[in-house]
């Protein structure tokens, strides 16, 4: 069973930055997609950004170049650097690993953007 553990959430002022990190317990496939999703109160979970095993990246339209996703295969981590944070970015952020046969989620980490 793959386990994902997020860290790095917290409280930040508008315009500030945070870096989220997700530790992946093990790689069970050479083909995978690692991503970050978020869910705000009363809203559906949405994609923030993902990177696949080939290094291809994509992100939600709302990112607008503010966030960058990166993975370190040797450390088994996937990070999300978030800059120019806005109040609307407040949400629980979840790490995800998508495999051809399974879908794994972390427990989530709270990000609160507030003055």
DRENPA-3360 file (N, C-alpha, C; in nm, 2 decimals, always signed):
BEGIN
1 = XXXXXXXX = +0.08/-0.12/+0.00/+0.00/+0.00/+0.00/+0.09/+0.12/+0.00 ~ +0.08/+0.21/-0.10/+0.15/+0.33/-0.11/+0.10/+0.43/-0.01 ~ +0.18/+0.50/+0.06/+0.14/+0.60/+0.15/+0.20/+0.74/+0.11 ~ +0.12/+0.84/+0.12/+0.16/+0.97/+0.09/+0.14/+1.06/+0.21 ~ +0.25/+1.14/+0.24/+0.24/+1.22/+0.36/+0.28/+1.36/+0.32 ~ +0.18/+1.45/+0.34/+0.21/+1.59/+0.31/+0.26/+1.67/+0.43 ~ +0.33/+1.78/+0.40/+0.38/+1.87/+0.50/+0.40/+2.01/+0.44 ~ +0.41/+2.11/+0.52/+0.44/+2.24/+0.47/+0.32/+2.34/+0.47;
9 = XXXXXXXX = +0.20/+2.29/+0.51/+0.09/+2.39/+0.51/+0.10/+2.48/+0.62 ~ +0.01/+2.58/+0.62/+0.01/+2.68/+0.73/-0.06/+2.80/+0.70 ~ -0.04/+2.91/+0.78/-0.10/+3.04/+0.76/-0.01/+3.13/+0.69 ~ -0.05/+3.20/+0.59/+0.04/+3.30/+0.52/-0.05/+3.42/+0.48 ~ +0.02/+3.53/+0.47/-0.05/+3.65/+0.43/-0.07/+3.65/+0.28 ~ -0.17/+3.73/+0.23/-0.18/+3.74/+0.08/-0.05/+3.80/+0.02 ~ -0.01/+3.74/-0.09/+0.12/+3.77/-0.16/+0.23/+3.69/-0.11 ~ +0.21/+3.61/-0.01/+0.32/+3.53/+0.05/+0.34/+3.40/-0.03;
17 = XXXXXXXX = +0.44/+3.32/+0.03/+0.47/+3.20/-0.04/+0.47/+3.08/+0.06 ~ +0.44/+2.97/+0.01/+0.45/+2.84/+0.09/+0.50/+2.73/+0.00 ~ +0.57/+2.64/+0.06/+0.62/+2.52/-0.02/+0.56/+2.40/+0.05 ~ +0.48/+2.32/-0.02/+0.43/+2.20/+0.02/+0.52/+2.08/-0.03 ~ +0.53/+1.98/+0.06/+0.61/+1.86/+0.02/+0.53/+1.74/+0.05 ~ +0.54/+1.64/-0.04/+0.47/+1.51/-0.02/+0.58/+1.40/-0.03 ~ +0.58/+1.32/+0.07/+0.67/+1.20/+0.07/+0.59/+1.08/+0.02 ~ +0.65/+1.01/-0.07/+0.59/+0.89/-0.13/+0.66/+0.77/-0.07;
25 = XXXXXXXX = +0.59/+0.68/-0.01/+0.65/+0.57/+0.07/+0.73/+0.48/-0.03 ~ +0.68/+0.45/-0.15/+0.76/+0.37/-0.24/+0.70/+0.39/-0.38 ~ +0.79/+0.36/-0.48/+0.75/+0.36/-0.61/+0.72/+0.21/-0.65 ~ +0.59/+0.19/-0.70/+0.55/+0.06/-0.74/+0.54/+0.05/-0.89 ~ +0.56/+0.16/-0.96/+0.54/+0.15/-1.11/+0.63/+0.26/-1.17 ~ +0.68/+0.23/-1.29/+0.76/+0.33/-1.36/+0.67/+0.43/-1.43 ~ +0.54/+0.40/-1.44/+0.44/+0.49/-1.50/+0.36/+0.54/-1.39 ~ +0.36/+0.67/-1.37/+0.28/+0.73/-1.26/+0.26/+0.88/-1.29;
33 = XXXXXXXX = +0.17/+0.93/-1.22/+0.15/+1.08/-1.22/+0.13/+1.12/-1.07 ~ +0.21/+1.22/-1.03/+0.21/+1.28/-0.90/+0.14/+1.41/-0.91 ~ +0.05/+1.44/-0.82/-0.02/+1.57/-0.84/-0.06/+1.62/-0.70 ~ -0.10/+1.75/-0.71/-0.15/+1.82/-0.59/-0.29/+1.86/-0.63 ~ -0.39/+1.84/-0.54/-0.53/+1.88/-0.56/-0.56/+1.97/-0.43 ~ -0.67/+2.04/-0.45/-0.71/+2.12/-0.33/-0.87/+2.11/-0.32 ~ -0.91/+2.13/-0.20/-1.06/+2.14/-0.18/-1.08/+2.25/-0.07 ~ -1.16/+2.35/-0.12/-1.20/+2.46/-0.03/-1.34/+2.42/+0.03;
41 = XXXXXXXX = -1.37/+2.48/+0.14/-1.51/+2.45/+0.20/-1.62/+2.48/+0.11 ~ -1.71/+2.38/+0.09/-1.82/+2.39/+0.01/-1.79/+2.38/-0.14 ~ -1.67/+2.35/-0.18/-1.64/+2.33/-0.32/-1.58/+2.19/-0.35 ~ -1.58/+2.16/-0.47/-1.53/+2.03/-0.51/-1.38/+2.03/-0.52 ~ -1.32/+1.91/-0.50/-1.18/+1.90/-0.51/-1.14/+1.93/-0.66 ~ -1.03/+2.01/-0.67/-0.98/+2.04/-0.80/-0.83/+2.02/-0.82 ~ -0.79/+2.00/-0.94/-0.65/+1.98/-0.97/-0.57/+2.11/-0.95 ~ -0.46/+2.11/-0.88/-0.37/+2.22/-0.88/-0.26/+2.21/-0.98;
49 = XXXXXXXX = -0.19/+2.10/-0.98/-0.08/+2.07/-1.07/-0.04/+1.93/-1.06 ~ +0.01/+1.87/-1.17/+0.06/+1.74/-1.17/+0.19/+1.73/-1.26 ~ +0.27/+1.63/-1.23/+0.39/+1.59/-1.30/+0.39/+1.44/-1.32 ~ +0.41/+1.40/-1.44/+0.41/+1.25/-1.46/+0.55/+1.20/-1.47 ~ +0.56/+1.06/-1.49/+0.69/+1.00/-1.48/+0.78/+1.04/-1.59 ~ +0.73/+1.10/-1.70/+0.81/+1.15/-1.80/+0.86/+1.29/-1.78 ~ +0.81/+1.35/-1.67/+0.84/+1.49/-1.65/+0.74/+1.59/-1.71 ~ +0.64/+1.55/-1.77/+0.54/+1.64/-1.83/+0.46/+1.70/-1.71;
57 = XXXXXXXX = +0.42/+1.83/-1.72/+0.35/+1.90/-1.62/+0.23/+1.97/-1.67 ~ +0.13/+1.99/-1.58/+0.01/+2.06/-1.62/-0.04/+2.12/-1.49 ~ -0.12/+2.23/-1.50/-0.18/+2.29/-1.38/-0.31/+2.35/-1.41 ~ -0.39/+2.38/-1.31/-0.52/+2.44/-1.32/-0.50/+2.58/-1.38 ~ -0.61/+2.63/-1.44/-0.61/+2.76/-1.50/-0.58/+2.87/-1.40 ~ -0.63/+2.85/-1.28/-0.62/+2.95/-1.17/-0.47/+2.97/-1.13 ~ -0.39/+2.87/-1.16/-0.25/+2.88/-1.11/-0.18/+3.01/-1.17 ~ -0.20/+3.03/-1.30/-0.15/+3.15/-1.37/+0.00/+3.17/-1.35;
65 = XXXXXXXX = +0.08/+3.06/-1.35/+0.22/+3.07/-1.33/+0.27/+3.10/-1.19 ~ +0.18/+3.10/-1.09/+0.22/+3.13/-0.95/+0.28/+3.01/-0.88 ~ +0.24/+2.89/-0.92/+0.29/+2.77/-0.85/+0.38/+2.69/-0.94 ~ +0.47/+2.61/-0.88/+0.55/+2.52/-0.96/+0.56/+2.39/-0.89 ~ +0.53/+2.28/-0.97/+0.54/+2.15/-0.91/+0.67/+2.08/-0.96 ~ +0.73/+2.01/-0.86/+0.86/+1.94/-0.90/+0.87/+1.81/-0.82 ~ +0.94/+1.72/-0.88/+0.96/+1.59/-0.81/+1.10/+1.55/-0.80 ~ +1.14/+1.48/-0.70/+1.27/+1.43/-0.68/+1.26/+1.28/-0.67;
73 = XXXXXXXX = +1.30/+1.22/-0.77/+1.28/+1.07/-0.78/+1.37/+1.00/-0.67 ~ +1.49/+1.05/-0.65/+1.58/+0.99/-0.55/+1.52/+1.00/-0.41 ~ +1.46/+1.11/-0.38/+1.40/+1.13/-0.25/+1.26/+1.08/-0.23 ~ +1.20/+1.05/-0.35/+1.06/+1.01/-0.35/+0.97/+1.12/-0.30 ~ +0.99/+1.24/-0.34/+0.91/+1.35/-0.30/+0.85/+1.43/-0.42 ~ +0.74/+1.49/-0.40/+0.68/+1.59/-0.50/+0.65/+1.71/-0.42 ~ +0.70/+1.83/-0.46/+0.68/+1.95/-0.40/+0.59/+2.05/-0.48 ~ +0.53/+2.14/-0.41/+0.45/+2.24/-0.47/+0.50/+2.37/-0.41;
81 = XXXXXXXX = +0.57/+2.45/-0.49/+0.61/+2.59/-0.45/+0.50/+2.68/-0.49 ~ +0.44/+2.75/-0.40/+0.33/+2.84/-0.42/+0.37/+2.98/-0.39 ~ +0.36/+3.07/-0.49/+0.40/+3.21/-0.47/+0.28/+3.30/-0.50 ~ +0.29/+3.42/-0.46/+0.18/+3.52/-0.48/+0.04/+3.46/-0.44 ~ +0.04/+3.41/-0.32/-0.08/+3.34/-0.27/-0.19/+3.44/-0.25 ~ -0.31/+3.40/-0.28/-0.43/+3.48/-0.27/-0.53/+3.42/-0.17 ~ -0.62/+3.50/-0.12/-0.72/+3.45/-0.02/-0.79/+3.33/-0.08 ~ -0.82/+3.33/-0.21/-0.89/+3.22/-0.27/-0.81/+3.09/-0.28;
89 = XXXXXXXX = -0.69/+3.10/-0.25/-0.61/+2.97/-0.25/-0.62/+2.89/-0.12 ~ -0.70/+2.95/-0.02/-0.72/+2.88/+0.10/-0.80/+2.75/+0.08 ~ -0.74/+2.64/+0.13/-0.80/+2.51/+0.10/-0.72/+2.40/+0.17 ~ -0.77/+2.28/+0.17/-0.69/+2.17/+0.21/-0.63/+2.12/+0.09 ~ -0.50/+2.10/+0.09/-0.42/+2.05/-0.03/-0.38/+1.91/-0.01 ~ -0.41/+1.83/-0.11/-0.39/+1.68/-0.11/-0.29/+1.64/-0.21 ~ -0.20/+1.55/-0.17/-0.11/+1.49/-0.26/-0.17/+1.37/-0.32 ~ -0.15/+1.34/-0.45/-0.21/+1.23/-0.52/-0.11/+1.15/-0.60;
97 = XXXXXXXX = -0.11/+1.02/-0.60/-0.04/+0.94/-0.70/-0.13/+0.86/-0.78 ~ -0.13/+0.88/-0.91/-0.22/+0.81/-0.99/-0.14/+0.70/-1.07 ~ -0.18/+0.58/-1.06/-0.12/+0.46/-1.13/-0.22/+0.40/-1.22 ~ -0.18/+0.33/-1.32/-0.28/+0.27/-1.41/-0.38/+0.18/-1.34 ~ -0.35/+0.13/-1.22/-0.45/+0.04/-1.16/-0.49/+0.09/-1.02 ~ -0.44/+0.21/-0.98/-0.48/+0.25/-0.84/-0.46/+0.40/-0.83 ~ -0.52/+0.46/-0.73/-0.52/+0.60/-0.70/-0.50/+0.62/-0.55 ~ -0.39/+0.69/-0.52/-0.36/+0.71/-0.37/-0.37/+0.85/-0.34;
105 = XXXXXXXX = -0.41/+0.88/-0.21/-0.42/+1.01/-0.16/-0.35/+1.03/-0.02 ~ -0.30/+1.14/+0.00/-0.25/+1.18/+0.13/-0.37/+1.23/+0.22 ~ -0.33/+1.26/+0.34/-0.44/+1.30/+0.44/-0.47/+1.45/+0.42 ~ -0.39/+1.52/+0.35/-0.42/+1.66/+0.33/-0.35/+1.75/+0.43 ~ -0.32/+1.87/+0.38/-0.26/+1.98/+0.47/-0.33/+2.11/+0.44 ~ -0.36/+2.18/+0.55/-0.43/+2.30/+0.54/-0.35/+2.42/+0.50 ~ -0.39/+2.49/+0.40/-0.33/+2.62/+0.36/-0.43/+2.73/+0.38 ~ -0.39/+2.83/+0.46/-0.48/+2.94/+0.49/-0.41/+3.07/+0.45;
113 = XXX = -0.47/+3.14/+0.36/-0.42/+3.27/+0.32/-0.51/+3.38/+0.38 ~ -0.45/+3.46/+0.47/-0.54/+3.56/+0.54/-0.45/+3.67/+0.59 ~ -0.50/+3.79/+0.59/-0.43/+3.90/+0.65/-0.46/+3.92/+0.80;
% end
